Amino acid sequence: MCPEELQCEKIAENINQFNQLQKTIEFNEDWDLVFLKEIAFKKLGCLNKNEKYTLIKPGVLGGKYIEENLVKISFEKLIEFSADLAFQIKDLKDGQKFSFKIQHNI
């Protein structure tokens, strides 16, 4: 699950395949995002129970993986917001103009 990119996709069929993925540098860099976690921690502090760091403006909408675009949010609200936004933009073509309604307080 990648809420900041509004994606959810299967990456392995079983635990053995997942364990193989974990042995690759590329997977671990993408999975951990250590550089971003360090920036988020310095800016926002420790996470409370069930909180996650995420992008204010999702990557698929042009949001950058930078300090100014980071926020702490409850995991529940993150999933609700990401799913709602993904549903609203699912049929858009690249470059198509749109407006959307945010129904959740972050």
C-alpha positions in Angstrom: 0.0 0.0 0.0 1.4 3.4 -1.0 -1.2 6.0 0.2 0.9 9.0 -0.9 0.8 7.7 -4.4 -2.9 6.6 -4.0 -1.9 3.0 -4.9 -2.5 -0.4 -3.5 -1.0 -3.3 -5.3 0.1 -6.9 -4.6 3.9 -7.1 -4.5 4.2 -10.8 -3.6 2.1 -14.0 -3.9 3.5 -15.4 -0.6 5.9 -14.8 2.2 8.8 -16.4 0.3 8.4 -14.0 -2.5 8.2 -11.1 0.0 11.3 -12.3 1.7 13.1 -12.4 -1.6 12.0 -8.8 -2.3 13.4 -7.7 1.0 16.8 -8.8 0.0 17.0 -6.2 -2.8 18.5 -2.7 -2.2 15.8 -1.1 -4.5 12.9 -2.6 -2.5 14.4 -1.6 0.8 15.1 2.0 -0.3 11.5 2.3 -1.6 10.0 0.5 1.4 11.8 2.4 4.1 12.2 5.9 2.6 14.8 6.5 5.4 15.8 10.0 4.0 12.2 11.1 4.2 11.6 9.6 7.6 14.6 11.5 9.0 13.3 14.8 7.5 9.8 14.2 8.9 11.1 13.3 12.3 13.1 16.5 12.5 10.2 18.6 11.4 7.2 16.8 13.1 8.7 14.9 15.9 7.9 11.3 17.0 4.9 9.5 15.8 2.1 8.7 18.3 0.4 5.4 18.3 -1.3 4.7 14.9 0.2 7.9 13.3 2.1 8.0 10.0 4.1 10.6 8.2 2.7 11.3 4.7 2.6 13.9 1.9 0.2 16.8 2.2 -0.2 16.9 -1.6 0.0 13.3 -2.9 2.7 12.5 -5.4 0.2 11.7 -8.2 -1.0 15.3 -7.9 2.5 16.7 -8.2 3.4 16.6 -4.5 7.1 16.5 -3.8 8.9 14.3 -1.3 10.2 17.4 0.6 9.9 18.8 4.1 7.3 21.4 3.3 5.0 18.7 2.0 5.0 16.5 5.1 2.4 16.0 7.8 1.6 13.5 10.6 -1.8 11.9 10.3 -3.6 9.0 11.9 -3.3 5.8 9.8 -7.1 5.6 9.6 -7.5 9.1 8.2 -4.6 8.6 5.8 -6.3 5.5 4.3 -9.7 7.2 4.2 -8.3 10.3 2.5 -6.2 8.4 0.1 -8.9 6.0 -0.9 -11.4 8.8 -1.4 -9.1 10.9 -3.5 -8.0 7.9 -5.6 -11.6 7.1 -6.3 -12.3 10.7 -7.4 -9.4 10.8 -9.8 -9.4 7.2 -11.0 -10.7 7.9 -14.6 -8.7 11.1 -15.2 -6.4 11.3 -18.2 -2.9 12.8 -17.7 -3.0 16.5 -17.7 -6.8 16.7 -17.5 -8.1 19.5 -15.3 -10.3 18.6 -12.4 -11.7 19.7 -9.0 -12.3 17.4 -6.1 -14.0 17.6 -2.8 -12.0 16.9 0.4 -14.4 15.3 2.9 -11.9 14.5 5.6 -10.2 16.8 8.1 -6.5 15.9 8.3 
